[in-house]
Amino acid sequence: MQLQQNLPQFEDAGIAVFAISYDPVEYQAQFAAEFGIEFPLLADPDSQVIRAVGILNNLIEPHEDVYGIPFPGSYVVGVDGAIEEKRFFQSYRTRPSAASVLRDTLGI
């Protein structure tokens, strides 16, 4: 929700915002409609991309219902496609706010 609340600031700075999760497209569409999410939500139901970029939450065991979720966090990708900043955390409770990403990482 913080990304959505701060979306105008990201857009004013020319920054594209999107999110990825292991949830299927249908679930993400419901979520976006329910919470008014206006940025793209990328579906990775097999967690292939999540694994490929090294953010699979390895604290979750394969037998657990939520296996395949990524660690919460963010990448900042430059216009050249290179990753400029990567911040991921073990718990969704410990992550920077959208406002602090704008301020601390992007200087906005």
Secondary structure, DSSP 4 states (H G I P E B T S, - for coil): -HHHHTHHHHHHTT----EEESS-HHHHHHHHHHHT--S-EEE-TT-HHHHHTT-B-TTS-TTSTTTTPBPSEEEEE-TTS-EEEEEE-SSTTS---HHHIIIIIT--
